Amino acid sequence: MPILNTLIERNMESCEYSENWEQNENLGSYAVANEFARLPQRMSVQAFKALGVILSKIDYTKDNRNENGEVIISCTLSEIRKACGVSTKDTNYEYYKSIISNLIKSSYVDGEIDGKDVMGYVIPWVEADSKAEQITFEFTILNKLLPYFQCLYRNYTKIEIEQTKNFKSKFSMALYLNLLSWSNGENESYRFYTTKQLKEMFGLSKDDYCYKSGKFDRPNFEKYTIEVAIKEINQNTRMKVEYKKNKKNNRVANYQFNFIEVL
């Protein structure tokens, strides 16, 4: 999960809170830097939704460390269920435990902070009592990385959990975040992506959606990634998306996505 890569080379002295950002508990919103929204997304869609719940719990106006210097964020199983778009009657604790496990494994980052190479897991530890009347996950966040979560820069993408909770495909989440990061919320926008760029965005390898001969299987690539993502985005969010292929010399040069966020 390349969270650090979006903020890693920023000077903390230049960090400032966005004047437009307000914590809104009713909406269940969180924000990420635009650069993060545009990076390849490799974690599962449900793990990403769980990450959204965690980020929505951080109070960006204060220091979130406790008296022991730890950053512990509590999320109930009910909150994670809701963010994942699952009925509150679903009590399968082991299923959500597997989601959290995927999130932890995907939280490994490496990069450079203040001239030093750093490596580690953003979420190194999680505790939960499966026998409690109300099951609560306590996420320990690596406290040395907290400033990079607390500070919001002017160029950020705000995500409402309500808009993404019904996504079933990680391709929907990846495309939605990327397009949303370019949206101004008013006028129709468009973006061009090559096939290679889309594969990277979706967390695919260059060999995915290829026949045994090595030839690219474009019809199935479009059907099971792009079209699935657009359908889910159009059905579940305020964003409306359509795409077309631009060709050069009878070959696909790029994909053009036209989109608008309806407020």
C-alpha angles and dihedrals in degrees: 000000000000098000094134093050090069096054104016102107096043119119108237091216089065093049114118135170116252112250090217096055121097128168108245114188094181094058095040094225132170135177138219131185113270089241090060092049089055097049125098111278113217103164122093118271092245092051089051090052090052089051088054091057090051094049091047088059095058114101103222092196099064146032108277097199119116126222090280093053092252126132109219121175119189123209124175121228087242091058092050091047090052093049090049091053093242126140115263087232089070106100099173098137094177091059092057091042088059090051091053090047090054090049093052093048090048094050096078112123137173130187144106129299121181091342095310127111111236132189130178150100118289088211106035099163140029129180130192136163106221091192096055119114088238111029112221128184115214110204118199110209119205098257096211088065095048096097089060090057096041097053120075120195125211092259105064140134119231117209126194113212090215089064096054104032094097097050111122098179128065087215089064091053093047095049093042093052093046096049092041090056089061097042121106092193095240119055128046112264135193136202133192122219130179118221089255092053092050092050090051092047091051093048093246128144123238088254096056115109094019129129120241087261089062094248114138115255096217098168094057092040090057094041098050102035115022098031094042090050095048092048093052093044093050092047099045110029141048089250119099117201138183131169143200136187120245113207134201121189088353092302127109106260096178147328119255117210117197113194144163131190108223110212 
